[in-house]
Each structure stands twice: as C-alpha cells, then as structure tokens.
Amino acid sequence: MNIKETDLPGIGKKYQLLARGGDKLVVVIHDDGRRECYHYDYANADDSVSMVTLDDDEARMLAAILGGMTYKPKALETIEMALDDLVIEWYRVEPDYLSVGKTIGELNVRHTSGATIIAIIGKQRTTQYINPGPDVVITADCTLIVAGERRQQKLFKTILMNGSE
C-alpha cells in the first residue's frame, strides 16, 4: 500500500492511500478530531464515489474493528488451530518481479521453497485459477495465494521477486 501524507494548514492532515488493488482512499483528519473518508472510483481516480464523516470516538472504534481488536471471526480461530504452523499468505505480483512471465513449473516453487500456490487471482479479479498447475504463467498485478510454513513463505517471496532462489 502506498500512503501519502499532506499537511493542511488550519485544517489538519490529509492521508491518501493507494491500495494494491488500485482503490484510492483519502482520509482528512481535522484539528477538531473529525475524520472525513473519501473513496474514489477505480476507473477515474479524481471522482469521489462516497464520503463518510466520523467523530474522533467513531474513528477510533472503526480503527479497532478494522485492526481486528474488537472481533476475531470464529472461522479464523478454527483455521489457526487446525493449521498450526501452516500460514496462508496473499502476494501481489509487482510488474518488476523477475517471476513475471514464467510458469509455476519454471520457477519450481514447490520443490525449491516447499510452499504451494493454492490460487491465482488476476488483475481486477478477471481470471482465477484454483489449484493452478505447473503450466500457469505468473502475470504482473495478479495475486497469488500461497500455503506454507513461515520459512517456506520467506523462500517463496525470494523466488517471486528474483525469479529463482
């Protein structure tokens, strides 16, 4: 995620967040504690499609909710217990990664890292592969869902960025 911070003299601060998925969110924090949240259209990043104003206490409660401090879904608790050391991570493939254009088989992901790519979601969720085979090509801006232990995830990330271990 890319975050840009701007001082707004006499008003407060403005934070512009560009999410990996292409969404743009602008948060203006006023000196009186009020927060304004603007969501922008994906296709036209200059047009705000919605706006919410929150008081200080509302904003703090929302932050706690988003951060998982107030509620942890029961399904996640069960998954964590069942999987124990197994971790599922989501990786967005940046255009400069050396794995772009290579197949899963060429990268030899499972043999080299021990991690398994369990799904691939294309840019803007246009294509999806569940349990992709070795012939599936890694493309820029797609999201890879990978299962493995922490050390396997670390090796996988290296392969993803460098095109090899």
Secondary structure, DSSP 4 states (H G I P E B T S, - for coil): -EEEEEEETTTEEEEEEE-TTS-EEEEEEETTS-EEEEEE-SS-TTSEEEEEEE-HHHHHHHHHHHTTSS---HHHHHHHHHHTT-EEEEEE--TT-TTTT-BHHHHTHHHHH--EEEEEE-GGG--EEES--TTPBP-TT-EEEEEE-HHHHHHHHHHHHHS--
